[in-house]
């Protein structure tokens, strides 16, 4: 087993992890190592486009890598910890990374809510389809429905349009009242208003439906269309692809493995992103779903704090608090409606790994008992897909 020793180890190569690495590298003499389970840095937001993005953080990280001030280990899947070290699998074999300070920036994944037909080919997660297109999937002239909730829908739709797709509808499940209240509150963050206007301008020819969600997808060997619920009526829309996502779920598995305190599904941290475990910090989506701006500032605070650069960390606390307020506003505006809990029928597959249907789950009072009796959540993904759906 190969062994690496570093002062600061950062798990995750997205905006939070990259920002943490940059901040930590500014400390004189600190050895900084980043590890990510993807073949390239960038996370979901800058995936496969790191060298093209206009982000100052991405460009600064590239410069530091060129100067060999940061060591990167790609394709590394952490599977265990031992005292002050993590064990990971890589294509070249197992590796043990010893550290003095650890920063978790493990990001988030999409929440899927099962409905009839959601396992058909060409039904994707919204961010998942975006990632595939960034990786080379051709969507030219493909008819795409983007559905679910949150600002991510607009971001994904705009990206797909820029790659030649024909987005035939954007379906947002939240109500007019909540969306209008959210829009009014954006005066506190003018940059968000500008982003929103820009996205809507680029999507001005795409129908945008509020109070709307997919109730079913249909087709035999592949997707042919979807049934939409909109203001109490149903309608079928033909499409080649469906991009569907209902919020993000924080990746807190590593934080749990290390014994970090978890509150309401997130890793609990103090003002300097320190977790309940000594010398372990956490930044980005595992602490709250706040978007790229929050991830960047939290990553910087964690990187500075972990390397004793207290003054630099203090200078960012006010900015971080603003992003936290925005994250709370997002949660309130795009809260999932109760109607989404009844989308699945008794024959709808909920756990794809173990092929468990909804009808086999409804007789149990809690997830633990359902898991023991049906194997729901015991497959290859270990509940990462079905777990949040069943919880909801």
C-alpha positions in Angstrom: 0.0 0.0 0.0 1.3 3.4 -1.0 1.5 6.0 1.8 1.3 9.8 1.5 1.9 12.3 4.3 0.4 15.8 4.2 -0.4 18.7 6.5 -3.8 19.4 5.1 -5.9 16.8 3.3 -9.0 17.9 1.4 -11.6 15.4 0.2 -13.5 16.7 -2.8 -12.4 18.6 -5.9 -15.5 20.8 -6.4 -15.7 24.5 -5.7 -15.6 24.1 -1.9 -12.6 21.7 -2.0 -10.7 23.8 -4.6 -11.2 27.0 -2.6 -10.1 25.2 0.5 -6.9 24.0 -1.2 -6.1 27.5 -2.5 -6.6 29.1 0.9 -4.5 26.4 2.7 -1.7 26.6 0.1 -1.3 30.3 1.0 0.1 29.2 4.4 3.9 29.2 4.3 5.3 25.7 4.3 2.0 23.8 4.5 1.8 20.6 2.4 -1.7 20.5 0.8 -3.2 17.4 -0.8 -6.5 17.1 -2.5 -8.3 13.8 -3.2 -11.3 13.3 -5.4 -13.2 10.3 -6.7 -13.5 11.7 -10.2 -10.9 11.6 -13.0 -10.8 15.4 -13.2 -11.3 18.3 -10.7 -14.2 20.7 -10.9 -17.0 18.9 -9.2 -20.5 19.0 -10.8 -20.4 22.8 -11.4 -17.1 22.8 -13.4 -17.0 19.2 -14.4 -14.9 18.5 -17.6 -14.6 22.3 -18.2 -12.1 23.3 -15.6 -9.7 24.8 -18.1 -12.5 26.7 -19.8 -14.3 28.2 -16.9 -14.0 31.9 -16.1 -14.0 31.2 -12.3 -11.1 32.9 -10.7 -10.9 30.1 -8.1 -10.5 27.5 -10.9 -7.9 29.4 -12.6 -6.0 30.1 -9.4 -6.0 26.4 -8.6 -4.6 25.5 -12.0 -1.8 28.0 -11.4 -1.0 26.4 -8.0 -1.0 23.0 -9.5 1.4 24.1 -12.2 3.6 25.5 -9.4 3.4 22.1 -7.6 2.1 23.8 -4.4 -0.8 21.4 -4.2 -0.8 17.6 -4.7 -3.9 16.1 -6.3 -5.0 12.4 -6.1 -7.7 11.7 -8.6 -9.9 8.6 -9.0 -9.6 8.0 -5.2 -12.5 6.4 -3.4 -12.2 6.7 0.4 -13.4 3.5 2.1 -12.0 3.7 5.7 -10.1 5.7 8.3 -7.4 4.8 10.7 -6.4 7.3 13.4 -5.2 10.4 11.5 -5.3 8.8 8.0 -7.7 7.8 5.3 -7.6 4.7 3.2 -8.6 5.0 -0.5 -8.9 2.9 -3.6 -7.3 4.2 -6.8 -6.7 2.6 -10.2 -3.1 2.0 -9.3 -4.0 0.3 -5.9 -4.8 1.2 -2.4 -3.3 4.4 -0.8 -3.1 5.6 2.8 -3.0 9.4 3.3 -1.8 10.6 6.7 -2.9 14.2 7.6 -2.7 16.7 10.4 -5.9 18.5 9.4 -8.8 17.2 7.3 -11.3 19.2 5.3 -14.4 17.4 3.9 -15.8 19.0 0.8 -17.8 16.0 -0.5 -20.6 17.9 -2.2 -24.1 16.6 -2.8 -26.2 14.3 -5.0 -29.6 14.6 -6.5 -32.8 13.4 -4.8 -35.0 11.2 -7.0 -38.7 10.7 -6.3 -39.9 7.5 -7.9 -42.9 7.7 -10.3 -44.3 5.3 -12.9 -41.7 5.0 -15.7 -38.8 6.7 -13.9 -36.6 3.7 -14.6 -37.0 4.0 -18.4 -33.9 4.6 -20.5 -33.4 8.4 -21.2 -34.9 9.4 -17.8 -32.1 11.2 -16.0 -31.4 13.3 -13.0 -31.3 16.9 -14.0 -27.7 17.4 -12.9 -26.9 13.9 -14.1 -27.9 14.7 -17.7 -25.9 17.9 -17.5 -22.8 15.9 -16.4 -23.2 13.4 -19.2 -23.5 16.2 -21.8 -20.3 17.8 -20.3 -18.7 14.4 -20.7 -19.6 14.3 -24.4 -23.2 13.1 -24.7 -24.8 14.6 -27.8 -28.2 16.1 -27.2 -28.5 18.0 -30.5 -32.2 18.4 -31.5 -33.3 16.1 -28.6 -36.6 17.1 -27.1 -36.1 17.4 -23.4 -38.4 18.1 -20.5 -36.7 19.5 -17.4 -38.7 19.0 -14.2 -38.5 19.0 -10.5 -37.7 22.1 -8.3 -35.1 24.8 -7.6 -32.9 27.2 -9.6 -30.9 24.2 -10.9 -33.7 23.5 -13.4 -33.0 26.8 -15.2 -29.3 26.3 -15.1 -29.6 22.8 -16.6 -32.1 23.9 -19.2 -29.9 26.8 -20.3 -26.9 24.5 -20.6 -28.9 21.9 -22.6 -30.1 24.6 -25.0 -26.6 25.9 -25.5 -25.6 22.4 -26.6 -28.4 22.2 -29.2 -31.2 20.5 -27.2 -34.8 21.5 -27.7 -36.1 22.0 -24.2 -39.9 21.7 -24.6 -40.9 22.5 -21.0 -39.5 23.5 -17.6 -41.8 22.2 -14.8 -41.3 23.7 -11.4 -43.4 22.0 -8.6 -43.5 25.0 -6.2 -46.4 27.5 -6.2 -46.7 30.9 -7.7 -47.0 32.4 -4.2 -43.7 30.9 -2.9 -41.8 31.8 -6.1 -43.0 35.4 -6.0 -42.1 35.7 -2.4 -38.6 34.3 -3.1 -38.2 36.7 -6.1 -39.1 39.7 -3.9 -36.5 38.6 -1.3 -33.7 38.6 -3.9 -33.2 42.3 -3.4 -30.7 41.3 -0.7 -28.5 39.5 -3.3 -28.5 41.6 -6.5 -26.1 39.2 -8.2 -28.8 36.5 -8.0 -31.3 38.9 -9.7 -28.8 39.4 -12.5 -28.2 35.7 -12.9 -32.0 35.0 -12.9 -32.7 37.6 -15.5 -29.9 36.3 -17.7 -31.1 32.7 -17.5 -34.7 33.6 -18.2 -33.6 35.7 -21.1 -31.7 32.8 -22.6 -34.8 30.6 -22.1 -37.4 33.1 -23.2 -38.8 30.7 -25.8 -39.0 27.8 -23.5 -42.4 27.3 -21.6 -41.9 27.6 -17.9 -44.7 26.0 -15.8 -45.2 26.7 -12.1 -47.3 24.3 -10.0 -46.3 21.6 -12.4 -44.6 18.2 -12.0 -44.2 14.9 -13.8 -46.6 12.2 -12.7 -45.5 9.4 -15.1 -43.1 8.7 -17.9 -44.2 6.3 -20.7 -42.6 4.3 -23.5 -41.6 0.6 -24.1 -37.9 0.2 -24.7 -37.1 3.9 -24.1 -38.8 7.2 -23.1 -41.4 8.5 -25.5 -43.1 11.1 -23.3 -44.3 12.2 -19.9 -47.5 13.1 -18.2 -47.5 16.5 -16.5 -49.7 17.7 -13.7 -50.4 21.5 -14.0 -52.9 23.5 -11.9 -55.1 20.4 -11.4 -55.1 19.1 -15.0 -53.0 16.5 -16.7 -51.4 16.5 -20.1 -49.1 14.3 -22.1 -45.9 15.8 -23.6 -43.8 13.9 -26.1 -40.1 14.0 -25.5 -36.8 12.1 -26.0 -35.3 12.8 -22.6 -36.5 13.8 -19.1 -34.1 15.6 -16.7 -35.7 15.4 -13.3 -34.5 16.5 -9.9 -36.0 17.3 -6.5 -33.3 19.1 -4.5 -29.9 18.0 -3.6 -28.9 15.5 -0.8 -25.6 16.2 1.1 -22.9 13.6 0.9 -22.3 13.1 4.6 -21.3 9.5 4.6 -17.6 10.3 5.2 -18.5 12.7 8.0 -20.6 10.0 9.6 -17.7 7.5 9.3 -15.4 9.9 11.1 -18.0 10.4 13.9 -18.9 14.0 13.1 -22.1 15.3 14.6 -25.0 15.4 12.2 -27.9 17.7 12.7 -31.0 17.6 10.4 -29.1 15.7 7.8 -26.1 18.0 7.7 -22.6 18.0 9.2 -22.7 20.4 12.1 -19.9 23.0 12.1 -18.9 26.1 14.0 -18.2 29.6 12.5 -14.8 28.3 11.2 -16.3 25.2 9.6 -14.8 23.0 12.3 -16.9 19.8 12.9 -17.4 18.1 16.3 -14.3 16.0 15.6 -10.9 17.7 16.4 -8.9 18.7 13.3 -11.8 17.9 10.9 -13.5 20.6 9.0 -16.4 20.5 6.5 -17.4 23.0 3.8 -20.0 23.3 1.0 -23.1 21.2 0.5 -22.5 18.7 3.4 -23.1 21.6 5.8 -26.1 23.1 3.9 -27.3 23.3 0.3 -26.4 26.9 -0.5 -25.0 26.8 -4.1 -21.6 27.6 -5.5 -21.0 31.0 -3.8 -21.6 29.4 -0.4 -19.3 26.5 -1.2 -16.5 28.8 -2.3 -16.6 31.0 0.8 -17.0 28.1 3.2 -14.1 26.3 1.5 -11.9 29.4 1.9 -12.8 29.7 5.6 -12.0 26.1 6.2 -8.7 26.3 4.4 -7.6 29.4 6.2 -8.8 28.1 9.6 -7.1 24.7 9.2 -3.7 26.4 8.5 -3.9 29.0 11.3 -4.7 31.9 9.0 -7.3 33.3 11.4 -7.4 36.9 10.2 -8.1 35.8 6.6 -10.9 33.4 7.9 -12.4 36.2 10.0 -12.6 38.5 7.0 -15.0 36.1 5.3 -17.5 35.3 8.1 -19.9 38.1 7.1 -20.0 37.0 3.5 -20.6 33.4 4.6 -23.5 34.5 6.8 -25.1 36.1 3.8 -24.9 32.9 1.8 -26.3 30.9 4.7 -29.4 33.2 4.7 -29.8 32.6 1.0 -29.7 28.9 1.5 -32.5 29.1 4.0 -34.6 31.2 1.6 -34.1 28.5 -1.0 -35.3 25.8 1.3 -38.5 27.7 2.1 -39.3 28.6 -1.5 -38.7 25.2 -3.0 -40.1 23.0 -0.2 -41.4 19.8 -1.8 -45.2 19.6 -1.9 -47.1 16.7 -0.3 -48.6 15.6 -3.6 -45.2 14.3 -4.6 -45.4 11.7 -1.9 -48.1 9.8 -3.7 -46.6 9.6 -7.2 -45.5 6.0 -6.9 -47.9 3.2 -7.5 -47.7 -0.3 -5.8 -45.7 -1.6 -8.9 -43.3 1.4 -9.1 -39.7 0.3 -8.4 -38.2 2.3 -5.5 -34.9 0.5 -4.9 -33.4 -0.1 -8.3 -30.4 -2.1 -6.9 -32.6 -4.7 -5.2 -35.7 -4.3 -7.5 -38.0 -3.4 -4.5 -41.4 -2.1 -5.5 -43.3 0.5 -3.5 -46.1 -2.0 -2.7 -43.6 -4.1 -0.7 -42.6 -1.1 1.5 -45.9 0.5 2.5 -46.8 -2.1 5.2 -43.7 -1.1 7.3 -43.7 1.7 9.8 -40.0 2.7 9.5 -37.1 2.4 7.0 -35.1 0.0 9.2 -37.8 -2.6 9.3 -38.5 -2.1 5.6 -34.8 -2.5 4.9 -34.5 -5.7 6.9 -37.6 -7.3 5.3 -37.2 -6.2 1.7 -33.4 -5.4 1.3 -34.4 -1.8 0.2 -31.2 0.2 0.4 -28.9 -2.8 0.7 -27.7 -2.8 -2.9 -24.6 -1.4 -4.6 -25.5 2.2 -4.0 -26.2 1.5 -0.3 -29.3 3.6 -0.2 -27.9 6.7 -1.8 -30.7 6.8 -4.4 -33.7 5.2 -2.6 -32.9 6.3 0.9 -33.8 10.0 0.5 -36.9 9.1 -1.6 -38.1 6.7 1.1 -37.4 9.2 3.8 -39.5 11.8 2.0 
